[in-house]
Amino acid sequence: MNADEYHRLGKLVSFTLMYGGGERRVLGTIERVIGHKINWNGPQHIKQLFLEQYPEFVSLLAPNNSQTLYTPFGSVPISIRLKRTQMINMPIQLCASILFKYIMIACFKYVKLAKIILPVHDELVFSAKDTDLQVFKREVKRVIESALNTGLSKLEVKNVVNVTLKGDF
């Protein structure tokens, strides 16, 4: 496997654990990426190391009948019954939507070489005329990483932005 494949595998395993996946789910994720079955008991160790590194997930992944949603941004009461997987997924989706709003606001304020024309799920589409596209790319990356570092002050965010340049629409 090359570095990109290891990076992809790490992301998939991390998200599997964040969404409450157990050892069998982690093993299945690894097997899908490498393309064959393996006989290995490492996923239990991986999950243990993950929870030691990110102890805040211990409480998030515990069975919970609470009607309170716990996120890094604070607690929110909820008035509907949710499944365990929904209780795990909701804080992640809520945090992602808050961070995406930080990014949109920062790009609106600080990206001077283009205008946002459309936000799509986790992407922004810009319109840039007569602009040095490499300068635009660097500016967007700088603004987005700065916004994420502001929103996630305890986590250094670098190299998470992918700017794809397309032709005329």
C-alpha positions in Angstrom: 0.0 0.0 0.0 1.2 3.5 -0.7 0.9 6.5 1.6 -2.4 7.7 0.1 -3.9 4.2 0.7 -2.7 4.1 4.3 -4.2 7.6 4.8 -7.5 6.5 3.4 -7.4 3.3 5.5 -6.7 5.4 8.6 -9.6 7.7 7.9 -12.0 4.8 7.3 -11.0 3.0 10.5 -11.3 6.3 12.5 -14.7 7.0 11.2 -15.8 3.4 11.8 -14.8 3.8 15.4 -16.3 7.3 15.8 -19.6 6.0 14.5 -19.6 3.2 17.1 -18.3 0.4 15.0 -16.9 -2.6 16.9 -14.0 -4.9 16.2 -15.7 -6.9 13.5 -16.7 -3.7 11.7 -13.1 -2.4 11.9 -11.8 -5.8 10.6 -14.3 -5.6 7.7 -13.3 -2.1 6.8 -9.6 -3.1 6.7 -10.4 -6.2 4.6 -12.4 -4.1 2.1 -9.5 -1.7 1.6 -6.8 -4.4 1.2 -9.1 -6.5 -0.9 -9.1 -9.8 0.9 -10.0 -11.6 4.2 -7.4 -11.7 7.0 -7.2 -13.6 10.2 -6.1 -11.0 12.7 -7.2 -9.9 16.2 -5.7 -6.4 15.9 -9.0 -4.4 15.6 -9.6 -4.8 19.4 -6.1 -3.2 20.0 -6.8 -0.5 17.4 -10.1 0.4 19.1 -8.4 0.5 22.5 -5.7 2.8 21.2 -8.2 5.0 19.5 -10.2 5.4 22.8 -7.0 6.1 24.8 -6.0 8.8 22.3 -9.5 10.3 22.1 -11.1 9.7 25.6 -14.1 12.0 24.8 -15.4 9.2 22.5 -15.7 6.8 25.5 -18.8 8.6 26.8 -20.2 9.3 23.3 -20.0 5.6 22.3 -21.5 4.3 25.5 -25.2 3.2 25.4 -27.2 6.2 26.3 -30.9 6.8 26.8 -30.3 10.5 27.3 -32.4 13.1 25.6 -29.4 15.4 25.5 -27.0 15.7 22.6 -23.4 16.1 23.7 -21.0 17.9 21.3 -17.6 19.6 21.7 -19.6 22.9 21.3 -21.9 22.2 24.2 -25.0 20.2 25.2 -28.3 20.5 23.4 -31.6 19.0 24.6 -33.5 16.9 22.0 -37.2 16.0 22.1 -37.4 12.9 19.9 -36.4 9.3 20.6 -33.2 8.3 18.7 -31.5 5.0 18.1 -28.0 4.5 19.5 -26.4 5.0 16.1 -28.3 8.2 15.6 -27.1 9.5 19.0 -23.5 8.8 17.9 -24.0 10.2 14.4 -25.8 13.4 15.4 -23.0 15.1 17.3 -20.6 14.3 14.4 -23.0 15.7 11.8 -23.8 18.8 14.0 -20.1 19.5 14.5 -19.5 19.1 10.7 -22.3 21.5 9.9 -21.0 24.1 12.4 -17.5 23.9 11.0 -18.8 24.1 7.4 -20.6 27.3 8.4 -17.3 28.7 9.8 -15.7 27.9 6.5 -18.5 29.6 4.4 -18.4 32.7 6.5 -14.6 32.9 6.4 -14.5 32.4 2.6 -17.3 35.0 2.2 -15.3 37.5 4.3 -11.7 36.8 3.3 -11.5 35.2 -0.2 -11.2 38.3 -2.4 -10.3 36.6 -5.7 -13.7 34.9 -6.2 -17.3 34.6 -4.9 -19.0 31.6 -3.5 -21.8 30.7 -5.9 -23.0 27.5 -4.3 -22.4 25.4 -1.1 -22.9 21.7 -1.8 -22.9 19.3 1.2 -19.2 19.6 2.1 -18.0 21.6 -0.9 -18.0 25.2 -2.0 -18.3 26.2 -5.6 -16.6 29.5 -6.5 -16.8 31.8 -9.5 -13.4 33.3 -10.3 -12.8 35.5 -13.3 -9.4 36.7 -14.6 -7.7 35.3 -11.5 -4.3 33.5 -11.1 -5.8 30.2 -10.2 -2.8 29.0 -8.2 -2.9 32.2 -6.1 -6.7 31.6 -5.6 -6.0 28.0 -4.6 -3.5 29.0 -1.9 -5.8 31.8 -0.7 -8.8 29.4 -0.3 -6.6 26.8 1.5 -5.2 29.4 3.9 -8.7 30.8 4.7 -10.3 27.4 5.2 -7.5 26.0 7.4 -7.5 29.2 9.4 -11.3 28.9 9.9 -10.9 25.3 11.0 -8.1 26.0 13.4 -10.3 28.7 14.9 -13.3 26.3 15.2 -11.1 23.5 16.4 -8.6 25.3 18.6 -7.3 22.2 20.2 -6.6 20.5 16.9 -4.0 21.7 14.4 -5.6 21.5 10.9 -3.3 21.3 7.9 -3.5 19.7 4.5 -7.2 18.8 4.7 -8.4 21.2 1.9 -8.6 19.9 -1.6 -9.1 22.6 -4.3 -10.1 21.3 -7.7 -10.1 23.7 -10.6 -12.7 23.2 -13.3 -13.2 25.0 -16.6 -15.9 27.4 -17.7 -19.4 26.5 -16.8 
